[in-house]
Amino acid sequence: DNCGVCNGDNSSCLASVSFGEYNELPSGDGVVEVYYSSLEAVGGFQFEITGATVTGASGGASDGFDAVSTSSSTVLGFSFTGATIDATDGALLVNVSIDGAPESEVCLSNPVLSDGSGNTMITSAGDCFTIPQSTSELVVSYDFAQDVTGFQFDVEGVDIVENSATGG
């Protein structure tokens, strides 16, 4: 088969990558976890991200490789020495830093995981996610039958910037 198993059915080549949690940083950029599953040890990976600009990648199992690099849309990891990362049923592969607009749909595309000999595994990508609206803004809406000439309320658990309320 494609992974070197004599008379194999390619089932040993099956692998996947998928998004985990997305976290917004104070800078406004974000970091999204990318997980992997593979029946074999992994000798390298490559995937593209659409819907946002890749600004970096590190951590997770990718720390087992001596080369992890990115372009504005691609993340690539491998080892010059032939090191591999363990087979798993869902471990953190890498944390990817991205810059994208709120409500943009971000997807993984063209994923490739290879085995320790460089053979390509049949690799699928998980679901896309949507970058959430920034959590640094509080929107208060009202719907009353009468005109409102003023209101007051308390907000707990957040810091309010003085003189920052707008709208009307």
N, C-alpha and C positions, 0 to 999 in steps of 0.2 A: 504494500500500500504506500501512500504518500509519506508515511513516517518510518518506512523501512521494516515493517513487520511482514515477514513472509506470508503470503496468502491472506493478509489482513484485509479488513473491510473499511479502513480509514477511521474506525471508531476511536482508535488510540490518538488520533489527531485532533479530536474535538476540543475546542477551547472557547472562552468568551471573555470580553471586557465589558464593564458596566460602570455607570456613575454611582457614587455614594452620596454623601452629604455635601451641600454647598454652603460655604460660610463667607459672608461679606467681611472684608477687612475695613478698618477705619479710613483707609485711603480711598475706599469706594470700589477697589478691585475685589476680586474674590478668589477663593481656593476651592476646587472641587476634587473630591476623592475619586480615584479610578481603581476599581477592584478587578481581579482576574480569577478565572477558574481554568484549570488545565489538568488533564489526566497524566501528563508527563512533566518533568522538570522543564523549565523555560530558559532558553539560552539568549533570548532577545525579544524585543517588542517594538512595534511601531503602530501609531494610529494618528488620525487627524481629528481635529475638533472644528466644527462649523458653528457659526452663530456668535462667536466671541474670539478675541485675539489671545493666543497663548503667550504668556510673559515669563514662564519658568516652570520647572518641574523638579521635584525632589522627594525623598522619603519613601516610606513603605518598603516593599520587597526590592524595589529598584536600587536601593542602597547596596544590594549584592552585586551590582554591575559597576564597572569602573568608567563607564561612559553613558551618561544620560544627557541628552541635549534636546533643544527645542528650536523651532522656527515660529513664525507667527501663527501657524496652523497645525504643526506636526510635533509629536513627541516621540522620541526614539531612545531606546535603551539597549545596551548589549555589553559584553565583556571582551576586551582584547585578549584576556588570558583563558577564555573558554569557561569561565564560571557560569553556573546556572542558579536559578532560584527554584525553590521547591514546588512540586505539584500541589494544588490546593483546590478546595471547593469554595472559594470566595475569600481571598485575602487582599489587603490593600496593596496594590501594585505601585502607585505613585500619587502624590498630591500635585495637581496641576494648577498653577496660578493663571487666572484669566482676567481679561478686561472686556466687559460686555455691557450693553445697555440693558436697563431693567425691562423685563417682559420679553427679552430675546430668547428664542428657543435654541438651546445648545445641544449638539449631537456629536456622538462618536461616529467616525466613518473610516472605511478601509482599514479595519484592525488586522494586525498580523502578530501572532505569537509564533516563535520558532522553538524547536527543541535544541538540545545541546549540540547537535550536529549541524544546525542551521536549516533543517527541514521545516517547511512551513506547515503549521497546524491549521486545520479548518477552523477559523475564528469568527465568531459572531459578536455583534455589538448590542448592548442593552438599549433601553429606552432613553429618549432625550429628556431634558429638564428645562424649565423656564426660570430665568434669573428673576428673583422676586423684586418687587419694588423696594427701594431703600427703606430701612426701618428707622431712619433718623428723622422722619417727618410724621407728624400726627395730623390727621385730617378729621375735623369735627363737622358733621353734617346735621342739619335739622330739617324737619318737615312739620310746620305748624300751620293751622288754618288762619291764625292772626299774625300780623306783623310783629317782629321781635325788635325791641329797641335796646336790648342789652341782655347779657347773660353772664353767669359766673359758674365755674366748676373747679373741682380739685383734681389734680393728676398725680398719681403715685407711681413710683418705680422708674421714673425717668428724670433727666436733668432738663430743665427749661432754660433756654437762652433768653436773657432779658431783652425785651422789645423785639421779639422775633415773630410775634403773631401777625398774620396778614389775612386778607381776604374780605369777603363780605358781599 
